[in-house]
Amino acid sequence: MIQAVLKYAQPEDGDSLRAVFDHLAFSASECQKRERYSVVVTKGAIAAIVMSLTLGLGSYLLIQLPLIILAASVGMWLFYVQHQYEDVYWQRQRN
């Protein structure tokens, strides 16, 4: 499907959506960690915007909000469990 989109996105006059798809094929050896993170966040933001525009904001939030609430609840529970053991500490061992 991406190949079909890329063929469609490259018209003859040079004005294309190629800049949108150029970041799909970046090599880990060519980029630093910060650059890869930036690309991933940008892709996520574009996907979120496209989903909200195609599904509608109400449907998009109906999908996303329960997942966000579930993830936040699990994170808070893990934080709670971690802080129940005040006397526990890491003791280094010699190898």
N, C-alpha and C positions, 0 to 999 in steps of 0.2 A: 504494500500500500504506500509506503514512503517513497518508493521509486516512482509510482504513478503521480504522487503529489509533487515530487521533485521535477518530473518532466513537465507537469502542468505549470509549475512555479518558475520555469525558465523560458519566458517568451523571447522572441527573436530581437526585440528592440532594446534589450539590456535591462529594462526595468523589471525586476523580479523580486520574488520573495526568498531568493537564495540566501540572503543574510539571516533569515529566520532559521534556515535549515543548516547553515554552515557549522553551527556549534554542535550538531549531532555527532560529528565524526572527529572529535578531538582525542589526541593520544595522551595517555597518562604520563609518558616520558616528556612530552612537549610542554606540559602545563604544571604549574605549582598547585599545591593543595588549595590555596585561597582562590585561584582562578577556577578550579573544578567546582568548588563549593558555590561560587558565584553563578556558574552556568546551571548547576542543579537548582538553585533557588529561583533563578530566572525562569527555567522550564516549569517549575512548580507554580510560579505566579501566573505564567501564561496559561497553563492548564486550568488553574482555578478560574481565571477570568473567562476563558472559553466555555468551561462547564457552566458557569453561572449565567452566561449569556444564552447558551443553547437550552439549558434546562429551565431557566427562570430562577430568580433569586430565592423565591420561597422553596422550591424543590431542592435547590442546591443546599440551602441551610437545613432543610429537613434531613438531608443525607449527612451533612458534615457535623452538625451540632451534637447528635448523640455519640458520634465517634470521638469528638473532642472531650465531651463530658466523661465518657468511659476512660479515655486515656488519662485525663486529669485525676480521676478517682483512683485509678491504679497507681499513679505516681504519688498521690498523697498517702495512700495506704503503705506503699513501700517506704516512704519517708518516715511514717509513724512507726513501722516495725523496726527500722534501722535505729531509731532514737530511743527504743525501749531498753536497750542494754548499755547503761551508762558506764558500768565497771569493766566492760570488755575493751581490750586494746590489742593491737597487733604486736606480737613479740617476734623479733627477727631471729631466724635460725641460721647457724653457720653451715655452709654446704661442705 
